[in-house]
Amino acid sequence: MFRNLSTVGLPLSGRPSELIELALSFGFDAMDIDIIDFQQQAEAFGVEHARRLMVSARLKCGVFHLPISLIGDEAAFKADLAALEPRLEFAKATEATRAVVTVAPASDEHDFKDFFELYRKRLDAVGAAVEKHGIVLGLALAPEVEARAGKAHPFIHTYEGLIGLVSASHPSTGVVIDSWALHLGGEPLSVIGEVPKGRIVEVRLSDAPRDVAPAELGHGQRLMPGETRVIAAPQILAAARDAGFEGPVTPWADRSTLTGRGREKIVRLAGDRVDGIWKEAGLPIVPRWFAPTARENAPRFGEDPALAAAGEGRGPAPA
């Protein structure tokens, strides 16, 4: 497994060179790529120019968000599918092997059975397209009740349903294991071991507020991993390891929970929290070739952020 920084997951903005420097400085091994931006850069200046920053930084590619709608009308889907071919060529050129897309949790137009069949057929088509380029597609959940509100027909929003869809779909489709979705769905860690072998594509780590029932949580309450320790991130990471997962592990938090923290502080905090989770899960941390920036007063996994800001942690991070 490797530590991955996503500018969607936290989220962050800035010039690529600035974001890459932050990723290197605070312990990340990989970054997501924006495949549309990469394609534009490569078409304008060449693939080597577009890849130069990631190559010089020796950063892996984490995942990229597949620019396709699986739920539109047939003409729109076929147009998106046709546009994928050159984008997948560019993804292959930048050594990106993992794409992700989020499953719609409800529908007004389709009941469950019809929606399942629509997804299955379209995932077969997309799976065949990505397979040609050595890419796997991970399906992510939108587990919040608010994501299904006002829709006529609920659809897949738990891992029980998602694993059923993946099992019935193309072998190049898999699952994004999201600690937030596990918490909101109330599903046991054992569900991670039920994913078909080799089909976990990404692991996302978050935390949740104390004293709020999972069913009452909205996306705006999604916290940085290790913030409250309500969600057992080290155990989730260990379960993924035991299931044979070797891919990107990405911290996620809603923008509203990061208000008042600058970009550098956010990445520093995320790096320290992921390192703490990594150690508690019993995973080795391989030192990077890049000398990291000093991490003064950054709250680590298991520390109180307010005390850390005052220079008063709860002792050393878990070994």
ABEGO torsion letter per residue (X at the ends): XBBBBBAAAOBBBEBAAAAAAAAAAAGBABBBBBAAAAAAAAAAAEAAAAAAAAAAAGBBBBBBBBBBBAABBAAAAAAAAAAAAAAAAAAAAAGBABBBBBBBABBAABBAAAAAAAAAAAAAAAAAAAAAAGBBBBBBBBABAAAABGBABBBBABAAAAAAAAAABBAABBBBBBAAAAAAAGBBAAAAAABBBGABABBBBBBBBBGBBAAABBAAABBBBGAAGABBAAAAAAAAAAAGBABBBBBBBBAAAABGBBAAAAAAAAAAAAAAAAAAAGBBBBBBABBBBBBBGBBBBGBBAAAAAAGBBAEBBBX
